[in-house]
Amino acid sequence: MTEGHRMKKYFVLLSGDYERDCLVLSGLQKEECQTDALMIKICPQKSHEAYMNRIKGEFPIHSLDIYYMAELFENICGDEEAYGKLEDSPHYLFTSASIAIARAEALKIKHIVFLFTVEDMKKVTDHPKSYLALLKKIAEIGTSEGYMPEIAFPLLKDIEKDKRMNQKTGSDGGEKRNDKVLLLYSGGLDCTVAAYALQKKYKKLYMLNMQYGQSGRYQEGYCRDENVKALRKNGEVENIIVETSIMTRIGGTALLDDGRIIGESNAAEEYVPFRNTIFLNIAFMHAQYFKINTISTGTHKDDIHAPDCQMDYYEVFQQLVLLERGPSQIKLNPVLFEIGGKRELIEEGLRLGVDFGKTWSCHNYVSESCCGPDAKACGICGNCQSRHRAFGQAGLTDPLLYEVEPAAGNGQ
């Protein structure tokens, strides 16, 4: 390699098929580039570890890791057979791809290689070209500004043309409403308003809470439990908790480091790489299991900084999942876009009876011993600032206690 030549970096999602993986890794080795690789499986097996050691011994891989997804689906899989069916699900490919994209983004590696074959795609969709184009698009618009991933599918160069679109495919997907809705729920202000709003429209509310090592996990858990109890007084509520270490292993964010202080100067570090795409995929798999055909979130019109909280992002996600095989037609309905921004959410929440003192927005760490009704938010992170400002815009006092009173202001 010539002096001053910048080494090209690739991130490869291994397939676990030796011939397939070797074909691509050998090609990258000839290019004298840096290769980081990841393999994703459902359940741990000795053969997986042996395989990884074999690959590590034969190729000069910069970093090599394996993630197991069983912990994400313990609520819906009771045995090995159930996990096997999950791995055969058409949506498994998108779920594993989203985790790989997140890890590549955390490592700031823009060249991503997926080793999907024609046979893999036949299990997923009748429209492989459109599906893969949408997967690329969601990676582009759902990751941080300036990242711009470049995804390659080297084993799909001769993929067949898409079959003619049928009536199932489209923006509405022929979705039939039922009386159940699944909400990605954190215990925060926004998603709590969403929970109360959705309970007015649906007979049963499923609240899917992700515990992934985030700095606010203890106080968020307290608020989650308090709001589940309150909502159960008015209707049927299922509380689903998913605990995972995968996001911590992905890294790339201060939100997963209890020792980091997030303030105005490093607010960008609050972003978690491709988190919402991973969480939506987990929600999708749970919705399929519980036969729910509507998924909602706590995103709203003021979420202008997070790339995976925009309406165009949701539209692309919806288009992609509607191309997958299977009878399920699950609709994404980010219900808060109908209400407006944070100030409007607060006003609507008051009308619905939300106790905002039992919602949490802070992105800095609160220990388990300090959580509860008297917990204090930091007052300096971006989330504390925007929350406090929105209460002021609504002419109200934020009921949360703060270590440092957030700066007053009426601007966005």
C-alpha positions as CSV (number, residue, x, y, z in Angstrom):
1,M,0.0,0.0,0.0
2,T,1.5,3.3,-1.0
3,E,2.3,5.9,1.6
4,G,-0.5,8.3,2.2
5,H,-3.1,5.9,0.7
6,R,-6.1,5.7,3.0
7,M,-7.2,2.2,3.7
8,K,-10.7,1.4,2.7
9,K,-12.9,0.0,5.4
10,Y,-15.7,-2.6,5.0
11,F,-18.2,-4.0,7.4
12,V,-19.5,-7.5,6.5
13,L,-22.5,-9.3,7.9
14,L,-21.4,-12.9,7.8
15,S,-23.9,-15.6,6.7
16,G,-22.5,-18.6,8.6
17,D,-22.1,-20.4,5.3
18,Y,-18.3,-21.1,4.9
19,E,-18.2,-21.1,1.1
20,R,-20.2,-17.9,0.8
21,D,-18.3,-16.0,3.5
22,C,-14.9,-17.1,2.2
23,L,-15.8,-15.9,-1.3
24,V,-16.4,-12.4,-0.2
25,L,-13.7,-12.2,2.5
26,S,-11.1,-13.4,0.0
27,G,-12.0,-10.7,-2.4
28,L,-11.7,-8.0,0.3
29,Q,-8.4,-9.5,1.4
30,K,-7.0,-9.0,-2.1
31,E,-8.1,-5.3,-2.0
32,E,-5.9,-4.8,1.1
33,C,-8.7,-3.1,3.0
34,Q,-9.7,-3.2,6.6
35,T,-12.5,-5.6,7.3
36,D,-14.8,-5.7,10.4
37,A,-17.3,-8.6,10.5
38,L,-20.3,-9.6,12.5
39,M,-22.4,-12.7,12.6
40,I,-26.0,-12.7,13.9
41,K,-27.8,-15.8,15.1
42,I,-30.8,-16.5,17.3
43,C,-29.4,-18.9,19.9
44,P,-25.8,-19.7,21.1
45,Q,-24.3,-22.9,19.8
46,K,-20.8,-24.3,20.1
47,S,-20.6,-24.6,16.4
48,H,-21.0,-20.8,16.0
49,E,-18.0,-20.1,18.2
50,A,-16.0,-22.7,16.3
51,Y,-17.0,-21.2,13.0
52,M,-15.9,-17.7,14.2
53,N,-12.5,-19.0,15.3
54,R,-12.0,-20.7,11.9
55,I,-12.8,-17.5,10.0
56,K,-10.6,-15.5,12.4
57,G,-7.7,-17.9,11.8
58,E,-8.0,-17.7,8.0
59,F,-8.6,-14.0,7.4
60,P,-7.0,-10.9,8.7
61,I,-10.2,-9.4,10.1
62,H,-9.8,-6.2,12.2
63,S,-12.7,-7.1,14.5
64,L,-15.0,-10.1,14.6
65,D,-18.1,-10.5,16.7
66,I,-21.3,-12.5,17.1
67,Y,-24.6,-11.3,18.4
68,Y,-27.4,-13.6,19.6
69,M,-31.0,-12.3,19.2
70,A,-32.8,-14.8,21.5
71,E,-32.9,-12.2,24.3
72,L,-35.0,-9.9,22.1
73,F,-37.8,-12.4,21.7
74,E,-38.0,-14.3,25.0
75,N,-41.6,-13.0,25.4
76,I,-42.7,-14.7,22.2
77,C,-40.5,-17.8,22.0
78,G,-40.6,-20.6,24.6
79,D,-38.4,-23.3,23.0
80,E,-35.8,-24.0,20.3
81,E,-38.5,-24.8,17.8
82,A,-40.1,-21.4,18.2
83,Y,-36.7,-19.7,17.8
84,G,-36.2,-21.7,14.7
85,K,-39.4,-20.5,13.2
86,L,-38.4,-16.9,14.1
87,E,-35.2,-17.3,12.1
88,D,-37.2,-18.5,9.1
89,S,-39.5,-15.5,9.3
90,P,-39.4,-13.2,6.3
91,H,-38.8,-10.3,8.7
92,Y,-35.7,-11.8,10.2
93,L,-33.5,-10.6,7.4
94,F,-34.5,-6.9,7.9
95,T,-34.1,-7.3,11.7
96,S,-30.5,-8.7,11.4
97,A,-29.6,-6.2,8.7
98,S,-30.7,-3.3,10.9
99,I,-28.4,-4.5,13.7
100,A,-25.5,-4.7,11.3
101,I,-26.1,-1.2,10.0
102,A,-26.2,0.1,13.5
103,R,-22.9,-1.5,14.4
104,A,-21.3,-0.2,11.1
105,E,-22.6,3.3,11.9
106,A,-21.2,3.2,15.4
107,L,-17.8,2.2,13.9
108,K,-18.2,4.9,11.3
109,I,-17.7,2.4,8.5
110,K,-19.8,3.4,5.5
111,H,-19.1,0.4,3.2
112,I,-21.5,-2.4,4.3
113,V,-21.6,-5.8,2.7
114,F,-24.6,-8.2,3.0
115,L,-24.1,-11.8,1.8
116,F,-27.8,-12.4,0.9
117,T,-28.4,-15.0,-1.8
118,V,-31.3,-15.4,-4.3
119,E,-32.6,-18.2,-2.1
120,D,-32.6,-15.9,1.0
121,M,-34.6,-13.3,-0.9
122,K,-37.1,-15.8,-2.1
123,K,-38.0,-16.5,1.5
124,V,-38.5,-12.8,2.2
125,T,-40.3,-11.2,-0.8
126,D,-41.5,-11.5,-4.4
127,H,-40.1,-8.1,-5.1
128,P,-36.3,-8.4,-4.2
129,K,-35.1,-5.4,-6.3
130,S,-37.6,-3.1,-4.7
131,Y,-37.0,-4.5,-1.3
132,L,-33.3,-4.1,-1.4
133,A,-33.6,-0.6,-2.8
134,L,-35.9,0.3,0.2
135,L,-33.4,-1.3,2.6
136,K,-30.7,1.0,1.2
137,K,-33.0,4.0,1.4
138,I,-33.9,3.4,5.0
139,A,-30.2,3.1,5.9
140,E,-29.6,6.4,4.2
141,I,-32.4,8.4,5.7
142,G,-32.5,6.6,9.1
143,T,-28.8,7.2,10.1
144,S,-27.0,10.3,11.3
145,E,-26.3,13.2,9.0
146,G,-23.0,12.9,7.2
147,Y,-22.8,9.1,7.6
148,M,-24.3,8.0,4.2
149,P,-23.8,4.2,4.1
150,E,-23.0,2.4,0.9
151,I,-24.5,-1.1,0.9
152,A,-23.5,-3.8,-1.4
153,F,-25.1,-7.2,-2.2
154,P,-22.3,-9.0,-4.1
155,L,-24.1,-12.3,-4.3
156,L,-27.2,-10.8,-5.8
157,K,-25.9,-9.3,-9.1
158,D,-28.1,-11.5,-11.2
159,I,-31.3,-11.3,-9.1
160,E,-34.5,-11.8,-11.0
161,K,-36.9,-8.9,-11.8
162,D,-39.7,-8.2,-9.4
163,K,-43.0,-9.9,-9.8
164,R,-45.9,-7.7,-10.7
165,M,-47.1,-5.8,-7.6
166,N,-50.3,-7.2,-6.2
167,Q,-53.1,-5.5,-4.2
168,K,-51.3,-6.2,-0.9
169,T,-48.5,-3.8,-1.8
170,G,-48.9,-0.1,-1.3
171,S,-49.0,2.7,1.2
172,D,-52.1,1.3,2.9
173,G,-51.3,-2.3,2.4
174,G,-55.0,-3.3,2.6
175,E,-54.7,-3.0,6.3
176,K,-57.7,-4.1,8.3
177,R,-58.1,-2.5,11.7
178,N,-58.4,-4.6,14.8
179,D,-58.9,-3.6,18.4
180,K,-55.2,-4.0,19.4
181,V,-52.3,-1.6,19.1
182,L,-48.6,-2.0,20.1
183,L,-46.7,1.1,21.3
184,L,-43.0,1.4,21.7
185,Y,-42.9,2.9,25.2
186,S,-40.1,4.3,27.3
187,G,-41.8,6.1,30.1
188,G,-41.1,9.4,28.5
189,L,-43.4,12.4,28.1
190,D,-44.1,11.9,24.4
191,C,-44.9,8.2,24.4
192,T,-47.0,8.5,27.6
193,V,-49.2,11.0,25.8
194,A,-49.3,8.5,22.8
195,A,-50.4,5.7,25.2
196,Y,-53.3,7.8,26.6
197,A,-54.3,8.9,23.1
198,L,-54.2,5.3,21.7
199,Q,-56.2,3.9,24.6
200,K,-59.1,6.1,23.5
201,K,-59.0,4.4,20.1
202,Y,-58.2,0.7,20.8
203,K,-59.6,-1.9,23.1
204,K,-56.2,-3.3,24.1
205,L,-52.9,-1.5,24.4
206,Y,-49.6,-3.4,24.3
207,M,-46.7,-1.3,25.7
208,L,-43.3,-2.6,24.5
209,N,-40.5,-1.3,26.7
210,M,-36.9,-1.7,25.7
211,Q,-34.3,-1.9,28.5
212,Y,-31.0,-1.7,26.6
213,G,-28.5,-0.2,29.1
214,Q,-29.7,3.4,28.6
215,S,-28.7,5.9,31.3
216,G,-32.3,6.7,32.3
217,R,-33.3,3.0,32.6
218,Y,-34.2,3.0,36.3
219,Q,-36.3,6.2,36.4
220,E,-37.9,5.3,33.1
221,G,-38.8,1.9,34.5
222,Y,-40.4,3.6,37.5
223,C,-42.4,5.9,35.2
224,R,-43.3,2.9,33.0
225,D,-44.8,1.0,35.9
226,E,-46.6,4.0,37.3
227,N,-48.3,4.7,33.9
228,V,-49.1,1.1,33.3
229,K,-51.0,1.0,36.6
230,A,-52.8,4.3,35.7
231,L,-53.8,3.1,32.2
232,R,-55.1,-0.2,33.5
233,K,-57.8,1.7,35.4
234,N,-59.3,2.7,32.0
235,G,-58.7,-0.4,29.8
236,E,-56.8,-3.5,29.0
237,V,-53.0,-3.0,29.0
238,E,-50.2,-5.6,28.3
239,N,-46.8,-4.5,29.6
240,I,-44.0,-6.2,27.6
241,I,-40.4,-5.6,28.7
242,V,-37.4,-6.6,26.5
243,E,-34.0,-6.5,28.1
244,T,-31.0,-6.6,25.8
245,S,-27.3,-6.1,25.8
246,I,-27.1,-5.8,22.0
247,M,-27.3,-2.0,21.9
248,T,-24.5,-1.7,24.5
249,R,-22.4,-3.9,22.3
250,I,-23.2,-1.8,19.3
251,G,-22.1,1.4,21.1
252,G,-21.5,4.7,19.4
253,T,-23.5,6.8,21.9
254,A,-23.0,8.6,25.3
255,L,-26.5,7.4,26.2
256,L,-25.1,4.0,27.0
257,D,-22.3,5.3,29.2
258,D,-23.5,6.0,32.8
259,G,-20.3,8.0,33.5
260,R,-20.8,10.5,30.6
261,I,-22.4,13.8,31.2
262,I,-24.6,15.0,28.3
263,G,-25.0,18.7,28.0
264,E,-25.6,21.3,25.3
265,S,-22.0,21.0,24.0
266,N,-22.2,17.3,23.2
267,A,-26.0,16.9,22.6
268,A,-25.3,15.0,19.3
269,E,-23.9,12.2,21.4
270,E,-27.5,11.4,22.7
271,Y,-28.2,9.8,19.3
272,V,-28.1,6.0,19.4
273,P,-27.1,4.5,16.0
274,F,-30.1,3.2,14.0
275,R,-31.9,2.5,17.3
276,N,-35.4,3.2,16.2
277,T,-35.1,0.8,13.2
278,I,-34.0,-2.0,15.4
279,F,-36.7,-1.3,17.9
280,L,-39.4,-1.1,15.2
281,N,-38.3,-4.4,13.9
282,I,-38.5,-6.0,17.4
283,A,-42.0,-4.4,17.7
284,F,-43.0,-5.8,14.3
285,M,-42.0,-9.3,15.3
286,H,-44.0,-9.0,18.6
287,A,-47.0,-7.5,16.7
288,Q,-47.0,-10.5,14.4
289,Y,-47.0,-12.9,17.3
290,F,-49.8,-11.2,19.1
291,K,-51.8,-10.7,15.9
292,I,-51.7,-6.9,16.2
293,N,-51.8,-4.9,13.0
294,T,-51.0,-1.4,14.2
295,I,-47.7,-0.2,15.7
296,S,-47.2,3.3,17.1
297,T,-44.4,5.4,18.6
298,G,-43.9,8.5,20.6
299,T,-42.3,10.6,17.8
300,H,-43.9,13.9,16.9
301,K,-43.4,17.0,14.7
302,D,-40.7,18.6,16.9
303,D,-38.4,15.5,16.6
304,I,-36.5,17.3,13.8
305,H,-32.9,16.2,14.9
306,A,-33.3,12.4,15.0
307,P,-33.1,11.0,11.4
308,D,-35.3,8.0,12.3
309,C,-38.1,10.1,13.7
310,Q,-39.3,11.7,10.5
311,M,-42.5,10.9,8.6
312,D,-40.5,10.1,5.4
313,Y,-38.6,7.5,7.4
314,Y,-41.8,5.8,8.6
315,E,-43.2,5.8,5.0
316,V,-40.1,4.0,3.7
317,F,-40.2,1.5,6.6
318,Q,-43.9,0.9,5.8
319,Q,-43.2,0.3,2.1
320,L,-40.5,-2.2,2.9
321,V,-42.4,-4.4,5.3
322,L,-45.4,-4.4,3.0
323,L,-43.2,-6.2,0.4
324,E,-42.5,-9.1,2.7
325,R,-44.2,-12.4,2.4
326,G,-46.9,-13.5,4.8
327,P,-50.5,-12.6,5.6
328,S,-49.7,-9.9,8.2
329,Q,-50.3,-6.3,7.0
330,I,-49.0,-4.3,9.9
331,K,-49.4,-0.5,9.7
332,L,-47.2,2.0,11.3
333,N,-49.1,4.9,12.9
334,P,-47.0,7.5,14.6
335,V,-50.1,8.9,16.2
336,L,-48.5,12.1,17.7
337,F,-47.9,13.6,14.3
338,E,-51.7,14.2,14.2
339,I,-51.4,16.3,17.4
340,G,-48.3,18.4,16.6
341,G,-45.1,19.3,18.5
342,K,-44.2,19.0,22.2
343,R,-46.2,22.0,23.4
344,E,-49.3,20.6,21.7
345,L,-48.6,17.1,23.2
346,I,-48.5,18.6,26.7
347,E,-51.8,20.4,26.2
348,E,-53.4,17.2,24.8
349,G,-51.8,15.2,27.6
350,L,-53.5,17.4,30.2
351,R,-56.8,16.9,28.5
352,L,-56.3,13.2,28.6
353,G,-55.3,13.1,32.2
354,V,-51.6,12.4,31.9
355,D,-49.6,12.9,35.2
356,F,-46.4,14.5,33.7
357,G,-44.7,14.2,37.1
358,K,-44.5,10.5,36.3
359,T,-42.8,10.9,32.9
360,W,-39.1,11.1,32.3
361,S,-37.1,12.9,29.6
362,C,-33.6,13.2,31.0
363,H,-30.7,11.6,29.2
364,N,-28.2,11.6,32.1
365,Y,-27.8,8.8,34.5
366,V,-30.0,8.4,37.6
367,S,-29.0,5.5,39.9
368,E,-31.5,2.9,41.0
369,S,-31.3,4.2,44.6
370,C,-32.2,7.7,43.6
371,C,-35.1,6.8,41.3
372,G,-38.8,7.3,42.3
373,P,-41.2,10.2,42.8
374,D,-38.4,12.6,44.0
375,A,-35.9,11.8,41.3
376,K,-34.2,14.9,39.9
377,A,-33.5,15.4,36.2
378,C,-30.2,17.0,35.2
379,G,-31.7,20.1,33.5
380,I,-28.7,20.4,31.1
381,C,-29.2,17.7,28.4
382,G,-31.1,18.5,25.2
383,N,-34.2,16.5,26.3
384,C,-34.5,18.4,29.6
385,Q,-34.1,21.7,27.8
386,S,-36.8,21.0,25.2
387,R,-39.2,19.6,27.7
388,H,-38.9,22.5,30.1
389,R,-39.2,25.0,27.2
390,A,-42.4,23.3,25.9
391,F,-44.1,23.6,29.3
392,G,-43.2,27.3,29.3
393,Q,-44.6,27.7,25.8
394,A,-47.9,26.1,27.0
395,G,-47.9,28.6,30.0
396,L,-47.4,25.7,32.5
397,T,-44.9,24.7,35.1
398,D,-43.0,21.5,34.5
399,P,-43.7,19.2,37.5
400,L,-40.3,17.5,37.3
401,L,-37.6,18.3,39.8
402,Y,-34.2,19.5,38.4
403,E,-30.7,19.5,39.6
404,V,-30.1,22.6,37.5
405,E,-33.1,24.7,36.4
406,P,-33.2,24.6,32.6
407,A,-32.7,27.9,30.8
408,A,-36.0,29.8,30.1
409,G,-36.9,30.3,26.5
410,N,-39.9,30.4,24.2
411,G,-38.1,29.4,21.0
412,Q,-37.9,25.9,19.5
